[in-house]
Amino acid sequence: MGNERTLAILKPETLEKGLEFEILDKIRGRGLQVVDLRRMVASESLLRRHYEEVIERVGPVIGDQIINYMTSGPVMVVVLEGEGAVKSGREIGV
């Protein structure tokens, strides 16, 4: 698998509930390094690129619901690096 980098986006609800540090601890517990992180209101274009495969799979109606939710408040954008970062990020749910 090798060393990988991936982008994870922590959802608005995660930040509203103050769970971002718990999630970051889980990420680090998997042996992944947090290379960069930013709290921001994500643009629709960033989210459409990030969720492109998901939107293709679920269709435009549900895809639009995902984008609307993800733009409803601030998110935390996290760059992860490590062995199997993509798979680990998906397993954690980020």
Phi, psi and omega in degrees: 000309175085177179284128182230161170237143177213159178257128175241145179235117176279130189291158179306319181297324178299316179289320179302321182274357179072030184263003186299323182287328175296317178294317179298324176296319177297319179299311180295327178295338176274004179084013179268149178258137173272108184279322181204150172210147181214135172270130184199167166265112186287142177282155178301321182295319176299314182293322179295323176292316183295320184259018184307310181294322179296314181297321176299322183285319186265345179097164187292328182294308179291324177302317178295324177295319177299312181298316179300317179296314184291340176263005183283349180189181180294149176234169172244119179265125187232129173264121181252147178220141176154179178298120178064035185301320182296308181297315181297318178300318179293320180294324178288332179098025177252000000 
